[in-house]
Amino acid sequence: MSEATHQQAPTDQAQTWRDNFSRVLSPVFGSPQLDLVRGEGSYVWDASGKKYLDLLAGIAVNALGHCHPAWVKAITEQASTLGHISNFFTSPPQIALANKIHEILNLPSGSAVFFSNSGTEANEAAFKMARRAGGGGRPFIIAVEGAFHGRTMGSLALTAKEAYRAPFAPGVPGVVHVPYGDVEALAAAINDNTAAVFIEPIQGEVGVRTHPQGYLKAARELTTKAGALLVLDEVQSGIARTGYWFAHQDWSIGEGVTPDIITSAKGLGGGMPIGATITVGDANTKLLEAGQHGTTFGGNPIACAAALAVLETIESESLHDHARDINDWLTSQLTAIDGIGEITGQGLLIGIELLPDAGGEIPDSKAVAARALDAGFIINPVAPGRLRLAPPLTITEEELAPFVAALPGLIAG
């Protein structure tokens, strides 16, 4: 085979895959931007052999990057030992992972973990817990404008974006959305009919937005006074993503708040599907009982082994500290670039504001992301005029430097 033919073959294969995708898969995600075939560390490669710096990490999922040796070892060993057992039984990885979560959150006696397969399922379980806690006499649940909690029917009701909810109206009744960051509006909405308040400590889907300082503390005080649950959705912001195990543990965000329920997923499995709904203290005794909820694959031994490897590696490699250090360096680099405004978020969950150009036009974030992809960088145009970065927690300054150098040109077009 000639060199030219050898170079052309991957492209031909990619086109075949793309044609097959359109023929056999649901179009719900639209046409894929890339056909990815391999990953290692902070990089992925497409079918043509082109290399990309992955600054999104599967939307904050690949906490350890791609194919981290500890993660691969845990999955391989568990897959060769015990794969699936159903929820009639338990396994050592499931118990070990639950113990580790209790440890890193320093959970009080009576706390419990329920494992599912994703973030939306973790929030769905919390939704059911809130309805159960309400006992029928508290029908309303409060969420915040700008929130994204998932797309199953219960979680979708909590998600604020009308475009997501409208095709499935009337949806699940009893959910009220309050204005973002407005403590007075939250206080006015909470009453004796409120079962729970759902809050993301950092809202990811509107461009990485942290609530004003004091908001979570006020929400805790208001829910406690009303006898309602406070549920913190840490699906995206948890698992050291912000430089802390969970974002609310950062005093500047949570101010010592202890929620009743925490939901987690994404980075927890490092690429394996797993979600967790964590009840804190005696909240567990008030909520779901045997038979009131379930999932066939929840607590799967392989997924739990992978998640345990993620948590132990974060700990052993001090990736909390690393995420904060990289944030300091990257923020200083980004703020020096013309055309960039506010940098939001914490750790390695970062939002970048694109400022208007000389003609007063705000750069099209989708066009910027498309140019970045052509240049070998995967970023997310999460909202108009805003970019989201959520790279592996293992990423280095040396890996980020080419992106920083290229960004002014990517914005300018």
C-alpha positions as CSV (number, residue, x, y, z in Angstrom):
1,M,0.0,0.0,0.0
2,S,1.4,3.4,-1.0
3,E,1.9,6.1,1.6
4,A,-0.9,8.2,0.1
5,T,-3.3,5.3,0.2
6,H,-2.4,4.5,3.8
7,Q,-3.1,8.1,4.8
8,Q,-6.4,8.1,3.0
9,A,-7.8,4.9,4.5
10,P,-8.7,6.4,8.0
11,T,-10.6,9.2,6.3
12,D,-12.6,6.6,4.2
13,Q,-13.3,4.7,7.4
14,A,-14.5,7.8,9.1
15,Q,-16.9,8.5,6.3
16,T,-18.2,5.0,6.5
17,W,-18.8,5.4,10.3
18,R,-20.5,8.7,9.7
19,D,-22.8,7.2,7.1
20,N,-23.6,4.3,9.4
21,F,-24.3,6.7,12.3
22,S,-26.9,8.5,10.3
23,R,-28.4,5.2,9.2
24,V,-28.6,3.3,12.5
25,L,-28.5,5.8,15.4
26,S,-31.1,8.2,16.7
27,P,-30.6,11.8,15.5
28,V,-31.4,13.2,19.0
29,F,-27.8,14.5,19.4
30,G,-27.5,15.8,15.8
31,S,-24.6,15.0,13.6
32,P,-21.4,14.1,15.5
33,Q,-18.6,16.6,15.2
34,L,-15.8,14.0,15.3
35,D,-15.3,10.2,15.1
36,L,-13.0,9.6,18.0
37,V,-11.1,6.3,18.2
38,R,-8.5,6.7,21.0
39,G,-7.7,8.7,24.0
40,E,-4.7,9.1,26.3
41,G,-4.3,11.6,29.2
42,S,-5.5,15.0,28.0
43,Y,-5.7,14.1,24.3
44,V,-8.0,12.2,21.9
45,W,-7.5,11.2,18.3
46,D,-10.1,11.0,15.5
47,A,-10.4,8.4,12.8
48,S,-8.0,10.3,10.5
49,G,-5.3,10.3,13.2
50,K,-5.7,14.0,14.1
51,K,-4.9,14.8,17.7
52,Y,-7.0,17.1,19.9
53,L,-6.5,18.6,23.4
54,D,-9.6,17.7,25.2
55,L,-10.6,20.7,27.3
56,L,-14.1,19.4,28.0
57,A,-13.3,15.8,29.2
58,G,-16.7,14.4,28.2
59,I,-18.4,17.4,29.9
60,A,-16.6,17.1,33.2
61,V,-16.7,13.3,33.2
62,N,-13.1,12.1,32.5
63,A,-11.7,13.4,35.8
64,L,-8.4,11.4,35.4
65,G,-8.2,12.1,31.7
66,H,-8.4,9.2,29.1
67,C,-7.2,5.7,30.0
68,H,-5.5,6.6,33.3
69,P,-3.6,3.4,34.4
70,A,-5.3,3.2,37.8
71,W,-8.8,3.5,36.2
72,V,-8.0,0.9,33.5
73,K,-6.5,-1.5,36.0
74,A,-9.6,-1.2,38.3
75,I,-12.0,-1.9,35.5
76,T,-9.9,-4.7,34.0
77,E,-9.5,-6.5,37.3
78,Q,-13.1,-6.2,38.3
79,A,-14.4,-7.2,34.8
80,S,-12.4,-10.4,35.1
81,T,-13.7,-11.0,38.6
82,L,-17.4,-10.1,38.8
83,G,-19.4,-8.0,36.3
84,H,-23.0,-7.7,37.2
85,I,-25.1,-9.1,40.0
86,S,-28.4,-7.1,40.1
87,N,-29.6,-5.3,43.2
88,F,-30.7,-8.4,44.9
89,F,-27.0,-8.6,46.1
90,T,-24.1,-6.4,47.0
91,S,-20.4,-6.6,46.2
92,P,-17.1,-5.4,47.8
93,P,-16.7,-2.5,45.3
94,Q,-20.1,-1.2,46.0
95,I,-19.6,-1.2,49.8
96,A,-16.0,0.2,49.4
97,L,-17.2,3.1,47.2
98,A,-20.1,4.0,49.6
99,N,-17.6,4.0,52.5
100,K,-15.3,6.2,50.6
101,I,-18.1,8.7,49.9
102,H,-19.0,8.7,53.6
103,E,-15.4,9.4,54.4
104,I,-14.8,12.3,52.0
105,L,-18.0,14.0,53.0
106,N,-17.5,13.2,56.7
107,L,-21.2,12.1,56.7
108,P,-22.9,11.8,60.1
109,S,-24.5,8.6,61.3
110,G,-27.7,7.6,59.4
111,S,-26.4,9.0,56.1
112,A,-26.8,6.7,53.1
113,V,-25.8,6.4,49.4
114,F,-28.0,5.2,46.5
115,F,-26.2,4.3,43.3
116,S,-27.7,4.8,39.9
117,N,-26.3,5.3,36.4
118,S,-26.2,9.0,35.7
119,G,-26.7,12.5,37.0
120,T,-30.3,12.7,35.8
121,E,-31.1,9.5,37.6
122,A,-29.4,10.7,40.8
123,N,-31.6,13.8,40.6
124,E,-34.7,11.7,39.8
125,A,-34.1,9.7,43.0
126,A,-33.8,13.0,44.9
127,F,-37.0,14.3,43.3
128,K,-38.8,11.1,44.5
129,M,-37.3,11.5,48.0
130,A,-38.6,15.1,48.1
131,R,-42.1,14.0,47.1
132,R,-41.9,11.2,49.7
133,A,-40.7,13.6,52.4
134,G,-43.6,15.9,51.5
135,G,-46.0,13.1,52.3
136,G,-48.5,14.5,49.8
137,G,-49.0,17.5,52.0
138,R,-46.1,19.4,50.4
139,P,-46.6,19.2,46.7
140,F,-44.2,21.9,45.5
141,I,-40.5,21.8,44.7
142,I,-38.4,24.9,44.0
143,A,-35.5,25.1,41.5
144,V,-33.6,28.1,40.2
145,E,-33.7,29.8,36.8
146,G,-30.7,28.8,34.7
147,A,-30.7,25.3,36.3
148,F,-30.0,22.1,34.5
149,H,-30.8,18.9,36.4
150,G,-31.3,16.4,33.6
151,R,-33.8,15.3,31.1
152,T,-35.9,12.5,32.6
153,M,-39.4,13.7,33.4
154,G,-38.8,14.6,37.0
155,S,-35.4,16.0,36.4
156,L,-36.6,17.8,33.3
157,A,-39.3,19.6,35.4
158,L,-36.4,21.0,37.5
159,T,-34.4,22.0,34.5
160,A,-35.1,25.7,33.7
161,K,-34.6,25.9,30.0
162,E,-38.0,26.1,28.3
163,A,-36.8,24.7,25.0
164,Y,-36.0,21.4,26.8
165,R,-39.3,21.2,28.6
166,A,-41.8,22.5,26.1
167,P,-41.9,19.5,23.8
168,F,-42.9,17.3,26.8
169,A,-45.5,19.7,28.4
170,P,-47.3,19.6,30.7
171,G,-44.6,17.5,32.4
172,V,-44.4,16.9,36.1
173,P,-46.5,19.4,38.1
174,G,-45.5,21.2,41.3
175,V,-42.1,22.7,40.3
176,V,-41.6,26.4,40.7
177,H,-38.5,28.3,39.3
178,V,-37.3,31.3,41.2
179,P,-35.0,34.1,39.8
180,Y,-31.2,33.3,40.0
181,G,-29.4,34.8,43.0
182,D,-32.4,36.5,44.5
183,V,-32.7,35.5,48.2
184,E,-35.9,37.6,48.6
185,A,-37.6,35.8,45.8
186,L,-36.5,32.4,47.2
187,A,-37.8,33.4,50.7
188,A,-41.2,34.5,49.1
189,A,-41.5,31.2,47.3
190,I,-40.8,28.9,50.2
191,N,-43.8,28.0,52.4
192,D,-45.5,25.1,54.2
193,N,-46.2,23.6,50.8
194,T,-42.6,23.3,49.8
195,A,-41.0,19.9,49.9
196,A,-37.5,20.8,48.7
197,V,-35.3,23.3,47.1
198,F,-32.9,22.1,44.4
199,I,-29.7,24.2,43.7
200,E,-26.5,23.7,41.7
201,P,-23.7,25.4,43.7
202,I,-22.3,26.3,40.2
203,Q,-24.7,26.4,37.3
204,G,-22.9,24.9,34.3
205,E,-25.3,25.2,31.4
206,V,-25.7,28.9,31.5
207,G,-21.9,29.6,31.2
208,V,-20.5,28.5,34.6
209,R,-22.2,30.8,37.1
210,T,-21.7,30.7,40.8
211,H,-24.4,32.0,43.1
212,P,-23.8,35.2,45.0
213,Q,-22.0,34.7,48.3
214,G,-24.5,34.0,51.0
215,Y,-27.1,32.4,48.7
216,L,-26.6,28.8,49.7
217,K,-26.4,29.8,53.4
218,A,-29.7,31.7,53.1
219,A,-31.3,28.7,51.2
220,R,-30.2,26.5,54.1
221,E,-31.7,28.8,56.7
222,L,-35.0,29.2,54.8
223,T,-35.5,25.5,54.1
224,T,-34.7,24.5,57.7
225,K,-37.2,27.1,59.0
226,A,-39.9,25.8,56.6
227,G,-39.1,22.1,57.2
228,A,-38.1,21.6,53.6
229,L,-35.2,19.7,52.1
230,L,-32.2,21.4,50.6
231,V,-30.8,19.4,47.7
232,L,-27.5,20.3,46.1
233,D,-26.9,19.1,42.6
234,E,-23.2,18.5,42.4
235,V,-23.3,16.3,39.3
236,Q,-21.0,18.6,37.4
237,S,-19.3,20.6,40.2
238,G,-18.4,17.6,42.4
239,I,-15.5,15.1,42.5
240,A,-12.7,17.7,42.9
241,R,-13.8,19.6,39.8
242,T,-13.7,22.9,41.6
243,G,-10.7,22.1,43.8
244,Y,-12.8,20.5,46.5
245,W,-14.5,17.2,46.7
246,F,-17.7,19.1,46.3
247,A,-18.2,22.7,45.5
248,H,-20.3,23.5,48.5
249,Q,-17.3,22.5,50.7
250,D,-15.5,25.6,49.4
251,W,-16.3,28.1,52.1
252,S,-16.6,31.0,49.6
253,I,-19.5,29.1,48.0
254,G,-21.1,27.0,50.8
255,E,-20.1,28.9,53.9
256,G,-20.3,25.7,55.9
257,V,-23.7,24.6,54.6
258,T,-24.8,21.0,55.2
259,P,-27.5,19.9,52.7
260,D,-30.0,17.2,53.2
261,I,-29.3,15.5,49.8
262,I,-26.3,15.7,47.5
263,T,-26.4,14.3,43.9
264,S,-23.3,13.3,42.1
265,A,-22.3,11.6,38.8
266,K,-20.1,12.7,35.8
267,G,-16.6,12.7,37.2
268,L,-17.5,10.1,39.8
269,G,-17.0,7.3,37.4
270,G,-14.3,8.9,35.4
271,G,-15.9,7.7,32.2
272,M,-18.0,4.7,33.5
273,P,-21.7,5.4,34.0
274,I,-22.5,5.9,37.7
275,G,-24.6,8.3,39.7
276,A,-25.1,8.7,43.5
277,T,-27.8,10.2,45.6
278,I,-26.4,10.9,49.0
279,T,-28.7,11.5,52.0
280,V,-27.2,13.3,54.9
281,G,-27.9,12.3,58.5
282,D,-31.5,11.6,59.5
283,A,-32.8,12.7,56.1
284,N,-32.4,9.1,55.1
285,T,-34.9,7.9,57.7
286,K,-37.6,10.2,56.3
287,L,-37.2,9.3,52.7
288,L,-37.4,6.1,50.5
289,E,-38.1,2.8,52.0
290,A,-37.4,-0.7,50.6
291,G,-39.1,-1.2,47.3
292,Q,-39.9,2.5,46.6
293,H,-37.1,3.0,44.1
294,G,-34.6,0.9,42.2
295,T,-32.4,0.5,39.2
296,T,-31.1,-2.7,37.6
297,F,-27.5,-1.5,37.1
298,G,-27.2,0.8,40.1
299,G,-24.1,-0.2,42.2
300,N,-22.7,-2.3,39.3
301,P,-19.4,-3.8,40.5
302,I,-17.4,-2.6,37.5
303,A,-18.7,1.0,37.7
304,C,-18.1,1.1,41.4
305,A,-14.6,-0.2,41.1
306,A,-13.9,2.5,38.5
307,A,-15.4,5.2,40.7
308,L,-13.3,4.0,43.7
309,A,-10.2,4.2,41.6
310,V,-11.1,7.8,40.6
311,L,-11.5,8.9,44.2
312,E,-8.4,7.2,45.4
313,T,-6.3,8.6,42.5
314,I,-7.6,12.1,43.1
315,E,-6.5,11.7,46.7
316,S,-3.1,10.1,46.0
317,E,-2.2,12.6,43.2
318,S,-3.5,15.6,45.2
319,L,-5.7,16.6,42.2
320,H,-7.7,19.0,44.4
321,D,-4.7,21.2,44.9
322,H,-3.7,20.7,41.3
323,A,-7.1,22.0,40.1
324,R,-6.8,25.1,42.2
325,D,-3.2,25.7,41.1
326,I,-4.1,25.3,37.4
327,N,-7.0,27.6,37.8
328,D,-4.8,30.3,39.2
329,W,-2.4,30.0,36.3
330,L,-5.0,29.7,33.6
331,T,-7.1,32.6,34.9
332,S,-4.0,34.9,34.9
333,Q,-3.3,33.9,31.3
334,L,-6.9,34.3,30.1
335,T,-7.5,37.7,31.7
336,A,-4.5,39.0,29.8
337,I,-6.1,38.2,26.4
338,D,-7.9,41.0,24.6
339,G,-11.5,40.1,23.9
340,I,-11.9,38.1,27.1
341,G,-14.0,39.5,30.0
342,E,-15.1,37.8,33.1
343,I,-13.6,34.4,34.1
344,T,-16.1,32.4,36.2
345,G,-16.2,29.1,38.0
346,Q,-13.7,27.4,40.3
347,G,-10.9,24.9,39.8
348,L,-11.2,23.3,36.4
349,L,-14.8,24.2,35.8
350,I,-14.3,27.5,34.0
351,G,-16.5,29.9,32.1
352,I,-15.0,32.5,29.7
353,E,-16.9,35.6,28.7
354,L,-16.3,36.9,25.1
355,L,-16.4,40.7,24.9
356,P,-17.8,42.7,22.0
357,D,-15.4,43.5,19.2
358,A,-14.6,47.0,17.9
359,G,-17.9,47.0,16.0
360,G,-19.8,46.1,19.1
361,E,-20.5,42.5,18.1
362,I,-20.2,39.7,20.6
363,P,-18.2,36.9,19.0
364,D,-20.2,33.8,18.1
365,S,-19.2,31.2,20.7
366,K,-20.2,28.4,18.4
367,A,-18.0,29.8,15.6
368,V,-15.1,30.2,18.1
369,A,-15.5,26.5,19.2
370,A,-15.6,25.4,15.6
371,R,-12.4,27.2,14.8
372,A,-10.9,25.7,18.0
373,L,-11.8,22.2,16.9
374,D,-10.2,22.8,13.5
375,A,-7.1,23.9,15.4
376,G,-7.1,20.7,17.6
377,F,-8.8,22.0,20.8
378,I,-12.1,20.7,22.1
379,I,-14.0,23.4,24.0
380,N,-17.7,24.0,24.6
381,P,-19.8,27.0,23.4
382,V,-22.1,26.6,26.4
383,A,-24.0,29.8,25.9
384,P,-24.1,32.9,23.6
385,G,-20.9,34.8,24.2
386,R,-19.6,32.2,26.7
387,L,-17.2,29.2,26.5
388,R,-16.9,26.4,29.0
389,L,-13.7,24.5,29.9
390,A,-13.8,21.4,32.0
391,P,-10.6,19.6,31.2
392,P,-9.2,16.5,33.0
393,L,-8.1,17.2,36.5
394,T,-4.6,15.9,35.5
395,I,-4.1,18.5,32.8
396,T,-0.8,20.5,33.0
397,E,0.3,24.1,32.2
398,E,2.4,22.8,29.4
399,E,-0.6,21.1,27.8
400,L,-2.7,24.2,28.2
401,A,-0.1,26.7,26.9
402,P,-0.7,26.1,23.1
403,F,-4.5,26.7,23.6
404,V,-3.8,29.9,25.5
405,A,-1.5,31.0,22.7
406,A,-4.1,30.2,20.0
407,L,-7.1,31.6,21.7
408,P,-6.8,35.3,20.6
409,G,-6.8,34.2,17.0
410,L,-9.6,31.7,17.5
411,I,-11.7,34.6,19.0
412,A,-10.8,37.0,16.2
413,G,-11.7,34.5,13.5
